[in-house]
Amino acid sequence: MRTTRRATGRVAVTAHTRRAAKALAQELVDDGTLRSTSLRKAVENVPRHIFVPFYYVQDRTGVWQRHDVRDEYDAAALYRNVTLVTDIDGQGRALSFSSEPGLSTRMLDMLELEPGHRVLEIGTGTGYTTALLCELLGDTAVTSIDIAYTEAARVRLRSLGYTPTLVQGDGFHGVPAHHKYDRIISTVAVPHIPAAWIEQLRPGGLLLTDVRRNVTAGNLALLRHEGRGMLVAGRFVPGRAACMQLRRPAGEAVPPSCRVDYEVTAEVRRSHTSLNAPVCREPVPWFLACLSMPTRVTVGMRYGADYTNADTPRAVVLTGSDGSWAEVETDARPNGTRRVVQHGPTLLWEVVESAHALWRAHGRPGWEHLGVSATPTCQHVWLGSPDSDIRWDLPMRV
C-alpha cells in the first residue's frame, strides 16, 4: 500500500477532499459494495476528483453542458456513489463514463485479488479504477487498455505517482504479455467473450465482464479458466449492473438508432399479448429473448400519431437490424391484453413470449442461475449448470 501523492492538477488533494474520500468509502461499506479492508484503504487514498476534472450534465432541454471542477468544494461533490458522463459525441450520445465507485469496488471485490496477481483492465476510461488496482497490487502488476483515453489517464495517474502499463488500442484483442494474466476485468460490455481474453488468462484465473447482447440486455458474469483446454466458465452475478459497450476502432459497438418510421401494411402479423410492453422490466427473460434473436435489437417508443409531443408513449417498438420490427401497446385493454403488430423475417415479439414462457416454467430464475461457458470458438449460456440441456448459443458476432 502506498501513500497517495499530492496531485499537480488544477484542484489539488486537500484535507477537505481526503475527508470526502473517507466518507465515500464508508458509504460503500454501509451499502455492501465494498467489503475488503485493503480496497477500503485504496478508495480512501485515491482522489476521484483528479480523474474527473470535468463532466457533463443535461439541462432541461436535453442539451449536454460541461461542468468544470474548479475548487476543493466542487471536487468534494464528486465523492458520491454516482456515475458521471465524461465524454460525448457530436450527436449528443455519451461516449465515456466515470462509473459509480460502488460498481468499481463491487467488481474488484469479486476478483479476489491477492499480492502477486497480474491484472489486465479492459477500458481505462478516466483511470480511476486503474489507480485503485495500483493501490492494491502495485504499478508493475497492472496493465490497462482503452481505445481513446489512455494519454489523459496517464497524466492523471502520474500526477499521483502511479505508473501502470497503459496501452491505447482495441481492447477486444487484449494486451499480449510474456506471462498470462491472473485476472482480467472489463469495465466495458461485450456481446460475447473475446477469444484473446480467454487466451491471455492463466489456468485458474478469473475474468469479469458485462456480457451484453444490446444496451438493455445483459449483466456481469464472473468466469474462471477451467485449466483444461481453453475453457472459461462461470455464472452471472446477482443484482444488476450495466457497463458501456466496448468501442471498436470502426465504431461497431455504437448501436444503431431505433427507427420507428416504418409503414404498417397488410403483410404484418397481428396478435394480442398479456405481457407488459416494457420488456426490460424483467431483465432475465429479456436477455434470454435477445440470445434467440438472430439480429441486434433496439428498443424505442412511439409517442402518438406523429411519434412526438405526448406525455406517455403509446407503444414500445422493437427494431431488428434485419428489418424486423414489433410494436406493442403500452396500455392494457379491459381484458388485460395489449395489441401486437410485427413484421419481418424475425417475429420479435414471439421470441419474447417464448423466452418468458420458458423463464416462468423454470420458476422465474434470477441471474445467479444463469451461466456462461466459452472457448475461443464456441460459447453458450446455460440455465442451472454447465452440463444442462437448457442452453442458448452465444453468437460470436457484434
N, C-alpha and C positions, 0 to 999 in steps of 0.2 A: 504494500500500500504506500502510495506517495502522498506528499503534502501538495495540494494544488497551488500552482504558481499564480502570482498576480498577473492578470492579462494586460496586454498593451493596447487593447481595443479602446473604442470611444467611451464606453462605460466600464470602468474598472470593477474588480471584485472588491466589495466593501463589507464592513460588518453588517450592514443592512441586508445585502444580498445573501451573505452567508447565513443569516438568521432565516431568510426566506427559503433557502435550500434545505435547512434542517426542518423547517415546518412542512415543506413538501414531502420529505422523507417520512415524517411522522404520519402525514395524511395517507400515504401509500401503504404504510404498515397497518394503519387502522382499517383501511378498506380491503385489505387482504391481497393487494397486488405486489407487495414487497415482503419477502419472508426472511431472506438470509441477512445476517449481520454484516458481512463483507459488502454486499450490494447496498445496504443502507448507508454505509460509510461512503461508498462511491457516489451515491446520489447527493449526500451532504457536501462532498468535495468538488463535484463537477458543477461549475456555474452555467446554468442553462442559458442565461441571457447572452453569454459570449457567442453562443451558437445560433442565436436568433436576434441579430441586430435590427431586424425589421420583419414585419409580417403584414399580411393583407386581411382586411375585413370588408364585408359587403355592406354598402349603405342601403337605405330603404328601397332604392330603385334597382338593387341588384348589381350595382357597379362596384368593382373592387377598388378600395382605397388603401394606399400604402401607409403603414404606421411605423415610424422610426422610433427606436428605443433611445431616449435622449438623456435620461438621468437615472440615478440609482433607484428612485421610487418607481419610475416607469419600468425599470428592469425587474424589480421585485415582483411586479404584477405578472411576470412570466412564470413564476414558480407556482403554477396551478396545474392540476391534472386535466389539461385541455389540449386539443390539437390545434396547431397554428398553421395556416397556409403561408408558405414561404416563397412560392413562385407560381405565376400564372402565365398563360399564353395569350396571344393576340385575340383569341376568341372568347376570353374570359373563363377558360377552364383552368382549374387548379392543377398544376404540374408536380408540385412537391409540398410535403408537409413536414413539420416537426411534430411527430406523433405525440399523443398524450404520454407523459412519463410513465404512467401506470401500465400502459401497454408494453413499453420497453422493459420495465422491471419484471413484468409478468413473463415475458418471453425469455429474458436472461435467467430467471429462476428455473424455468423449465429445462434449460440446457445442462443443469447440474455441473457447472463449471468448477474446475479444480486447477490448482497451480500446475503449470507444465502443459496445459492444453493449448493447442494451436487452433485459432478460430478464423474462419472466413466469414465476413459480413457482406451480404449482397444488398446494396443500397446504402451508401454512405450518407446521403442526404446532407443535413446540416453538420453532421459529425458528432452529435450529442451522444448517441448510443455507442459510437466508436470510442469516445472518451470514457464512458462507463466501462467498456471492455478493457481499455488500457489500465484503468484503475484496478480492475480485478486481476488481470493476468500479466500486465507489463506490455510495453510497446512492441517488443520483438515478437510477441505471440499473436499479434493482431494484424490481419490483412483485410482491407475493405475495398470494394469496387463500386463505382457508380458511372452512369452514362454521361453526367454533366456537371456534378457539383464538387468534385474532389479538390480542385485547387482552392476554392473558397474554404472548404473544410480543413484543408492542410494549414492554411494561415491561422484559422481559429485554434486548431489543435496545437500548433507550435507556440502560439501566444501563451499557452498554459503549460508548455513543456512536454507535450505528447508528440511522439514521432512514430506512429504506426506505419506500415506499408500501405500506401494508397495508390489505387490504380484507376485510371479513367478508361472505361471501356464497356463492353456489353456484358452485363452480369450474368446473362443466360449461359455464357461459356465459363463462368467461374474464373479462378486465377490458378493455373497450374503451378505447383510448387515442388521442391525437391522431396519434401515429406508430405504425406497426406494430412488433411485437417482432422482434428479430433471433434470439432463442432463446426457446423455451417448454419448460420442464422440468416434468413432472408427477411428483411423489413419491407419487402415488396411482394406482391401477389403474382402467382404464375398459374397458367391453366393446367399444367402438368409438371412433373418433376424433371427438370433438365438433366439430360444424360451426364453432362460434365459434372454436375454436383455429386451425383452418385459415384462417379469415377474418382473424384477428388476427396471423398470421405473415407477415412480409415475403417477397417472392420471394427465393429463395436461402437463407432462414433454416432453422434446424434445430428439430425438435420431437422430444423424447424422452419416451416414456411406456411404461408397462406395459400392453400390450393383453391383457386377461384375461377370458376368457369366463365363468369362475367361479373360486372360491377356489383351485382346484388346476390350472387350465388357462390358461397364458399366460406371457409373458416380455416383456422390454424390447424396444422397437422404436425405431430412430433413423430419422426421416423428414426429407426435405428438400423445401421448397417448390420445385416444378419451374419456377416462373416463367411458366408458361403456364396460363391459366385459374385455377382454384382447386384444384390438384392437389398433394398431398404424397405422396411415395413413398420407400421405403427398406426395409431389412432388419431382421429380428430380430437381436439381438446374440448372440454365442456365450456359453455358460455359462447359468446360471440366476439369476434374481432374482425376488423376489416383493414387491410393494408392497400396502399396504392398499387395499381398494376405495374409490373416491370416494364420500363420503357426500353424499346429496342432501337438500334440506330436508324431504321427506316420508319419508326413510329408505329409499328404493327400493333402495339399494345393499347393505343388510343382507340377506345370503342367508337363505332360509327354512331352518328346521331340517330335517334329513334324517329323514323318517319311515320307520320300519321296521315299523309295526304294521298292515301290510296283511294281507289274507286270501288264502291260496293256494287258488284254486278250480280247477275243471275247465277253465276257459277259458284257462289260462296256456299259454304256449309253452315246451316243454321241449326241451333240447338239451345238447350237451357241447362244451367248448372246450379247445384246447391252450394258450391264452393264460394268463399269470399273472393272478390275480384283482386284485391291487393295480395298477389301471390307471395310476396316477400315476407308477409306476416308469419308464415310458417317456414322458416329457413331450411329445415332439413328436407322436406319433400320437394321444395322448390329447387334445391341443389340436385336432388336425385332426378328431377324432371330435366334439368339442364344437361345432365350426363347423357340422357337418352335423346336429346335433340342433336341432329347432325350439323347444326349451324349455330353460329353465335347469335344470341337473342338479347335484345334490349327491351326495357320496359318504359312505356310512356303513358301519358294521359290525354284524353280527349276532353276539351273544355267547351262544350256547346256546339251549336251548328257550325260556327266559324272557327272552332277549336280554341278560341281565346275569350278573354273578358267574362269569366264566370267564377263564382266563389268556390265551387266544388267541381271536381271532374265528373263527367257523365259516364266515362268508361275508362278501363285500363286497356292499353294496347300493347301486345307483344309483337315484335317485328324481328324476323329472321333474316340473316344475310343472304339466304337463298330465295328471297322474295315472299316467303310465307308471312302471314300475319293473322292475329286473332284479336278480336275486340270483345270485351266482357263488361256488361253494365255494372256500375258500382252500387246502385240502389237495387235492393231485392224487391220483387213483385209481391203481391199479397200472399202468394203460396210459398214464399221463401226462396224462389229461384231467380236467376238472372239470365238475361238473353245473351247468347254467344253467337258471334259471326266469325268464321275463319275461312282462310283460303290459302292455297299454295301447295307445294309438294310435301310440306310437313304440317300436319294438323296439330298446331302447337298446343291448343287447349286440351285436346285429347291426351297428349303426352302428360300434361299437368295433372289431369284427373287420374290417369293410370298410376302416376307416382304417389299421389295422395292415397289412393286405394291400397297400394302395397304398404305404405307407411302405417296406415290405420290397422291393417291386418296383422302387423307385427308389433302392435302395442305402442305406436307413436314413439319410436326410439329417438333419443337425443343424439347430439353429435358424438358423444363418447362411445356410442355403439357402432359407429362407422369407422372404417379404417382404409388405409391405402397400402398396397404392395406395388413396388416399382422396380424395374430394371431399366437399363438404358434403351431397351427396345420394346418393352411390354409393360403396361401399367393398368391397374384396375382399382376400383373402390369396392369394398365388401361390407356386408352387414353381419355383425356378430363376431366373426373370427376370420382369420386369413383363409382358412380352408372351406369357408361357407359356400354353398351353392348359389346364394343370393349375392350377385356381384354385377358390376357395371364396368364396361371398358372406360378407361380414362383416355380419351382421344389425345394423341400426341401431336397436336397441332394448335396453333393460336386461333 
